[in-house]
Amino acid sequence: MSAKCRDILSILTYVLLFVVVLVVVLKFVFGFQYVVILTDSMEPKIHPNDLVITYPSHDVHVGDIILYRIEIGNSTYRILHRVIEINTDENGQIYYITKGDNRERPDPWVVYPDQVIGKPLLVIPKIGVIWYYTPLIILGLILIFVASLAYDLAWAFLEEPPIRPKSKKADLMVTRRKKIKIHHYRRR
């Protein structure tokens, strides 16, 4: 491999490592969330398979797009929709009415401030497909690494030990014996 190829691979490795560290730090230190959009409810601004990076924020106004958590049945969903109204319930608690930009009607539920996860910071088009399958990609890479390690170990254990070269003295003795035997038979 040429030096230029090694330099390019080294740079790509460092960039990939930097991106992984950045994603981990943003998520676990600063509370950023990464969401893959699965539906067309926010078109034309956000499309299916887009990756949306959200930052934690509870300062919500009408017209803001928010990521919130809602329980429907036994499942919890994270939904990214626009706030169209802010109201107060009979207990004096604020709630939001949300709606997808590509939908005619508002969502059939209300969202309370403690359900809000954050607001979108960045939308990366079509990267969601890769992000969605990242655990499978990592699992595949781990399996390839383990398989190659097992292959190398199997060859190391199953390979026949190399034949020890005989010493020169032993070779010389065997050669002399053969010559003596051959010479002895010829005399008769």
Salt bridges, closest charged atoms under 4 A:
ASP40 OD1 - ARG103 NH2 3.16
GLU43 OE2 - HIS47 ND1 3.10
ASP59 OD1 - HIS61 NE2 3.16
ASP64 OD2 - LYS119 NZ 2.98
ASP101 OD1 - ARG82 NE 2.85
ASP107 OD2 - HIS81 ND1 2.78
